[in-house]
Amino acid sequence: MPEEREHIGVIAGGGSFPMMVADAARKRGCRIVAVAHEGETAPELGAHVDELVWVRLGQLGRLIRAFRQRGVQRVMMAGTIAKRRMFSRVRPDLKGLALMSRMAVFHDDGILRSVSREMEKEGIQVIPSTHFLPELIAPAGVLTRRKPARTEISDIRFGWHMAKELGRLDIGQCVVVRRKTVVAVEAMEGTDETIRRGGRIAREKAVVVKVSKPDQDLRFDVPSVGLETVRVMDEVGASVLVLEAGKTLMFEKPDMIRFADENGLCIVSMEGEEDRF
């Protein structure tokens, strides 16, 4: 008798990452059950999974039932939920309302940790979204031909410290700095808009720092960058992108590095504030 395929769940937000996660798990022989969110998840995800269930934001009870009824014991969270839509599209069911009533502050990590605990009570383990895609994790080192200049290094260290403080307060994960001055802080608008705003103020040679929060749960909400990140940097004249090694996803990594090299940008992936270049 052939061995039964493991049923893996994907809690899907927007973007292409849920499809990448599903494809990678399928290649390992898993059967994929995805729970997609109306107004967020791309319908094309259906072609990448074995079964697709649609819910609205906040329908935690329905989400958990979808996995339990299909024998799913391990799930991954992948994709984005546009924060600005959280105010208009959340339609919680009873379980979702009960969870929300117990929360004092609606921060990203707090919400996701609470959801994870509720799922684990039901016998469903949340595993990292990179479980089947370890190659997406940023390696340590200077990833481009160009290394940071001495003046940029001082901005890198300053920006790293500021970004960690921003993350500690669970506000965002990205800052834009110039001459040891914070010119933009990420909030609900996302990384690309933060870079545009900071770049316009700095005018040139801005350093963009994106790190994980000090107590980041890397099963979900992992910082990510991609080709569009460096394109936006080039658009506004920013010069250096700083990532946290081992804790950041790099989508389209070869294209990203190639674009940076062609346009004189520097990408640095650090393990800590005291890294040497």
Order of alpha helices (4+ residues) and beta strands (2+ residues): beta-alpha-beta-beta-alpha-beta-alpha-alpha-alpha-beta-beta-alpha-beta-beta-alpha-beta-beta-alpha-beta-beta-alpha-beta
